[in-house]
């Protein structure tokens, strides 16, 4: 029997609903239960694929090709269960489906309304998970009181009534701000947030209260009294030094115990959390520190590279070092008088991540040239591979006019728009005027690795599967010229038409990939490319 836990948030955004959901999922797994996590996003976009990283953070990509909310990355990193397209839905997708059905005549002439048609569609999305796990944790984006969230709150209220209290529960994440002048935490914002929830017909069963100070028993009692729940169901969610300490912290405060009590399930036996204890121990007591420069274009918002940041941390955990990330806006290298030595001379590794558009591209190429010439470990991801190809083309292969058609018409299109590719044996075609949303090469694709290459050694496999998100591709017809210049195509698509990996055998560690390996890395299962890259950075740190 599947049980459902709905996670909502109040007072302010960015309280950590996604992280709280993921941590609870990990705790329930440690208790022996299977879990599935999903996200209901109230914004009107069909998916986040066309949204700016500055507004929404990174776009997470699943194996089956969904462009999804970054919280799905938290879900995977904490539970190890691969997310799928059916784990994230938006208002845009809900309305698109309802309107399509109306146009087909599925509603038999009925007047289409938010209730019941929109709410029924939301409930159908939730109901599809029935039987897929012991627990389905369903997070609702935004905060209580948002206009966009109202249909979702109504839908989960109805759903809870339909399946009954023995199969549904509501967890509300809220804030207890500390007022320095008064010298105390204030519970009133939480009280009002719960009051707002109750006005929609939802009584929270558990409160996860974010605070930067300890919440004493009297405050927990007061919150429970005013919010109509037992004080033991008021769970302090205090700040911790690493997100991977959250499962340990929430367990110590009784979150998983109270959830199991709420469902009348056994809760006395202690779960085995040794994997999280070991991860936290390695993070808090590293043997040394390495510094990696991330030369990108969305560096003003850390969430733009959320999975990348975590994958680098995972590489550090595997090597028992702390990875210090130095974010550098690539456009600072565009000017002729930029001091690239001052910016990159002391780092132990350089990484150029994915991105779109011409801004900052020339600066990334300069950073790659610096890494190549100074023998600093270099890792290129997606756009970072394409710029590595342009760097070799221009500076070593004698192809000075090499460029990407992403930046406009060019004389020598070393990187060009993909017009067709193979997906599970079927040809996929795209045109230049195709809609931007959902039209890239998305999801998991295989790549064949060259025997004897560095990546073959790293992966220990002949064929790999990695997640992609790109619209432009390196032109394989220039393989001979590039390999003559020292840039080897060490990974290709199974049909040999699409370059997947390039590397330099004449360099201590120079690997660039067309896919996004950071999306599959987990703290307890670090991605091998990041483990190897951080290992190379450790060696570099001994030379600097």
SVG drawing of the C-alpha trace seen along z (x, -y; Angstrom):
<svg xmlns="http://www.w3.org/2000/svg" viewBox="-22 -46 78 49">
<polyline fill="none" stroke="black" stroke-width="0.4" points="0.0,0.0 1.4,-3.3 1.3,-6.2 1.6,-9.8 3.3,-12.7 2.7,-16.2 5.4,-18.8 4.5,-22.4 6.3,-25.6 5.3,-28.9 6.5,-32.4 9.3,-32.7 10.8,-30.7 14.1,-28.8 13.5,-27.2 14.6,-23.8 11.5,-21.9 13.4,-20.0 16.2,-19.2 13.8,-18.3 11.9,-16.0 15.1,-14.3 16.4,-13.8 13.1,-12.3 13.3,-10.0 16.8,-8.9 15.6,-8.3 12.6,-6.2 14.9,-4.2 17.2,-3.6 14.2,-2.3 13.7,0.3 11.0,-1.4 11.0,-2.2 10.4,-5.8 9.5,-7.9 9.8,-11.7 8.0,-14.1 7.6,-17.8 4.6,-19.9 5.7,-23.3 3.1,-26.1 4.8,-28.2 3.2,-28.5 6.2,-27.3 5.7,-23.8 9.1,-22.9 12.2,-24.9 14.0,-24.2 13.7,-27.8 14.1,-29.6 17.2,-31.6 19.5,-29.9 19.6,-33.3 15.9,-33.0 15.4,-29.3 18.8,-27.7 20.0,-24.8 17.8,-22.6 18.0,-19.0 17.8,-16.3 16.5,-12.7 17.5,-9.6 14.3,-9.6 14.8,-13.2 12.8,-15.4 14.0,-18.9 13.0,-19.3 13.3,-21.3 16.7,-21.1 15.0,-19.6 14.9,-16.3 18.7,-16.4 18.4,-16.5 16.0,-13.5 18.5,-11.4 21.5,-12.4 19.9,-11.5 18.0,-8.4 19.9,-7.0 16.6,-6.4 16.8,-7.8 14.1,-10.4 11.9,-10.1 9.8,-12.5 6.7,-11.6 8.3,-13.0 7.9,-16.7 4.9,-18.6 4.1,-22.2 0.9,-24.3 1.9,-24.8 1.8,-21.0 -1.4,-20.6 -3.3,-23.3 -1.8,-22.1 -3.2,-18.7 -6.6,-19.9 -7.0,-22.2 -5.9,-19.5 -8.5,-17.2 -11.1,-19.9 -10.2,-20.5 -10.6,-16.8 -14.0,-16.8 -13.1,-14.5 -15.2,-16.5 -18.4,-16.1 -19.3,-19.7 -18.7,-20.5 -17.6,-24.0 -13.9,-23.6 -13.1,-24.9 -10.2,-24.9 -12.4,-22.6 -12.8,-19.8 -10.9,-19.7 -7.5,-21.2 -7.5,-19.6 -8.5,-16.2 -5.5,-16.4 -3.2,-17.2 -4.6,-14.2 -4.2,-12.0 -0.5,-12.9 -0.2,-12.0 -2.3,-8.9 0.0,-7.5 2.6,-6.8 0.3,-4.4 2.0,-1.1 5.4,-2.4 6.8,-2.7 5.9,-2.3 6.0,-6.1 5.4,-8.8 6.8,-12.2 5.2,-15.0 6.6,-18.5 4.6,-21.5 6.7,-24.4 6.3,-28.0 4.8,-29.2 1.3,-29.0 -0.7,-32.0 0.8,-32.2 -2.0,-32.5 -0.3,-29.9 -0.3,-27.3 -4.0,-27.4 -5.1,-24.6 -2.3,-22.3 -3.3,-22.9 -6.9,-22.2 -5.9,-19.0 -3.8,-17.6 -6.6,-18.4 -9.0,-16.5 -6.5,-13.7 -6.0,-13.3 -9.7,-13.0 -10.0,-10.4 -7.3,-8.1 -7.9,-8.7 -5.7,-9.7 -4.2,-6.2 -2.5,-6.8 -1.8,-10.6 0.0,-13.1 1.0,-16.8 4.4,-18.2 4.7,-22.0 8.2,-23.7 8.2,-27.1 10.5,-29.7 11.2,-30.8 13.1,-34.1 15.5,-35.3 15.0,-38.9 18.3,-40.1 16.9,-43.2 14.4,-41.0 16.9,-38.2 14.4,-35.5 12.9,-33.3 9.5,-34.5 6.8,-31.8 4.1,-34.2 5.1,-33.7 4.7,-30.0 1.4,-30.4 0.1,-32.5 1.4,-30.2 -0.3,-27.2 -3.5,-29.3 -3.3,-30.0 -3.0,-26.3 -5.9,-25.5 -8.0,-28.1 -7.5,-25.9 -8.8,-22.9 -5.3,-21.3 -4.2,-20.6 -0.4,-20.0 0.6,-16.8 4.2,-17.7 6.0,-21.1 9.6,-21.3 10.8,-24.6 13.9,-26.3 15.8,-28.3 19.4,-29.4 19.1,-29.0 18.0,-26.2 14.3,-25.8 13.6,-25.0 10.8,-22.8 8.7,-25.7 8.7,-27.2 7.9,-23.7 5.0,-23.4 3.7,-26.9 3.9,-26.2 2.2,-22.8 -0.5,-24.5 -1.3,-27.2 -0.9,-25.0 -3.1,-22.2 -0.4,-19.4 1.6,-17.5 4.7,-19.3 6.8,-16.3 5.6,-16.8 7.3,-20.3 10.7,-19.3 13.6,-21.8 15.4,-22.2 18.6,-23.9 21.4,-25.1 24.2,-22.5 27.7,-22.7 26.9,-20.4 23.6,-19.4 24.6,-15.8 24.3,-16.2 20.6,-17.0 19.4,-13.3 21.4,-12.9 20.1,-16.2 16.5,-15.5 16.6,-11.9 18.1,-13.2 15.1,-15.6 12.7,-12.7 11.4,-13.5 11.3,-9.9 10.1,-8.6 7.1,-11.0 6.3,-10.2 6.1,-6.5 4.0,-7.1 1.6,-9.2 1.1,-6.1 1.0,-3.7 4.1,-1.9 6.9,-0.4 9.4,-3.1 11.4,-1.8 14.3,-0.2 17.2,-2.6 18.0,-3.0 21.5,-2.4 22.8,-5.9 26.4,-4.9 26.7,-5.9 25.7,-9.4 27.9,-9.5 30.9,-8.4 30.2,-11.1 29.9,-13.8 33.1,-12.7 35.0,-12.9 33.6,-16.4 34.4,-17.7 37.9,-16.2 39.5,-16.3 43.2,-15.6 43.8,-18.7 42.2,-21.3 42.2,-21.7 41.0,-24.7 39.0,-24.3 38.2,-27.3 34.8,-27.1 34.9,-29.4 31.3,-30.0 28.7,-32.6 26.1,-32.1 28.5,-32.4 26.5,-35.0 24.0,-32.4 25.4,-29.2 22.2,-27.2 22.9,-27.7 25.6,-25.0 24.0,-23.0 24.7,-19.5 28.1,-20.5 29.0,-21.9 27.8,-18.8 29.6,-16.5 32.9,-18.3 32.2,-17.9 31.6,-14.1 34.9,-13.9 36.4,-15.5 34.7,-13.0 36.1,-10.1 39.6,-11.5 39.2,-12.7 39.9,-16.3 37.8,-19.5 37.1,-21.0 37.2,-24.8 35.4,-26.2 36.6,-29.5 33.8,-30.9 35.1,-33.1 32.9,-35.0 34.4,-34.0 33.7,-37.4 36.4,-38.9 39.0,-37.3 37.5,-38.9 39.5,-42.0 43.1,-42.0 44.5,-43.4 42.8,-40.8 45.3,-39.1 44.5,-35.5 47.6,-34.4 46.4,-36.2 43.0,-34.6 44.1,-31.0 47.8,-30.7 47.3,-29.2 44.3,-26.9 44.7,-23.1 42.1,-22.5 40.0,-24.4 36.5,-23.4 34.4,-25.0 30.7,-23.9 27.7,-24.0 26.1,-27.2 24.4,-28.8 25.2,-31.8 28.2,-33.8 28.7,-35.8 31.9,-34.8 32.8,-32.2 36.1,-33.8 37.1,-34.1 36.4,-30.3 38.7,-29.6 41.5,-31.6 41.0,-29.7 41.2,-26.4 44.4,-27.5 45.9,-28.5 45.1,-25.1 46.6,-23.3 49.8,-25.3 50.3,-25.3 49.5,-21.6 46.7,-22.3 44.0,-19.6 41.2,-20.6 37.6,-19.3 35.2,-20.5 31.5,-19.8 29.1,-20.2 29.9,-23.8 33.2,-23.3 34.0,-20.5 32.9,-22.6 35.2,-25.5 38.1,-23.0 37.6,-22.0 37.7,-25.6 40.8,-26.3 42.7,-23.4 41.4,-24.2 42.5,-27.9 45.7,-27.6 47.1,-24.2 45.4,-22.9 45.8,-26.0 42.0,-26.5 42.0,-30.1 38.4,-30.8 36.9,-27.8 33.8,-28.8 30.3,-27.7 27.1,-28.5 25.5,-29.0 27.2,-32.5 25.9,-33.2 27.0,-32.4 30.7,-31.5 33.2,-30.5 34.4,-27.4 31.6,-25.7 33.6,-23.4 30.5,-23.3 27.1,-23.3 23.4,-22.8 22.3,-19.2 19.7,-18.4 19.3,-14.7 20.4,-12.0 19.6,-8.4 17.4,-7.8 16.8,-4.2 17.0,-3.2 14.8,-5.9 15.9,-9.1 15.2,-12.4 15.1,-15.5 15.3,-19.2 15.3,-22.4 16.7,-25.8 13.3,-27.3 12.2,-24.6 10.8,-25.7 13.5,-26.1 11.7,-24.2 12.2,-20.5 13.9,-20.2 17.5,-19.5 19.2,-16.2 18.0,-15.3 18.4,-12.4 20.6,-9.2 22.6,-8.2 25.3,-5.6 28.9,-6.3 31.7,-3.9 35.1,-4.5 38.4,-3.9 40.5,-1.1 43.6,-2.5 42.2,-6.0 42.1,-7.9 38.3,-7.8 38.3,-4.0 40.7,-3.7 38.5,-6.0 35.2,-4.3 36.6,-0.8 34.0,-0.1 33.7,0.1 30.3,-1.5 28.8,-4.2 25.5,-5.9 25.3,-9.6 22.7,-12.3 22.8,-15.0 21.3,-18.5 22.6,-20.3 21.5,-21.6 24.9,-22.0 27.5,-19.4 31.2,-19.1 31.6,-18.4 33.1,-14.9 34.4,-15.6 37.3,-17.5 38.4,-14.6 41.6,-13.9 42.8,-17.5 42.1,-17.8 43.7,-14.4 46.8,-15.5 46.9,-18.5 46.8,-16.3 43.1,-16.3 41.9,-12.7 38.2,-11.7 38.1,-9.0 34.4,-8.6 31.8,-8.5 28.1,-7.7 27.6,-4.0 27.1,-5.0 30.4,-7.0 28.7,-10.2 28.6,-12.3 31.8,-13.1 31.1,-12.5 34.5,-12.8 37.8,-14.4 41.1,-14.2 44.8,-15.1 47.2,-12.3 50.1,-14.9 48.5,-16.5 48.4,-15.3 44.5,-15.4 42.6,-17.0 39.2,-15.6 36.1,-17.2 32.7,-15.6 29.5,-16.6 27.3,-15.2 26.6,-16.2 28.2,-13.7 27.4,-15.8 23.8,-14.8 24.5,-11.2 26.9,-11.8 25.9,-11.0 27.8,-11.4 27.8,-7.6 28.4,-6.9 30.7,-9.7 30.9,-10.0 34.3,-8.5 35.2,-11.5 34.9,-13.8 36.8,-11.4 39.6,-11.2 39.6,-15.0 39.9,-15.9 42.6,-13.2 44.5,-15.0 44.0,-18.3 45.5,-16.8 48.6,-16.0 48.7,-19.5 48.4,-21.0 51.7,-19.3 53.4,-21.1 52.1,-24.6"/>
</svg>
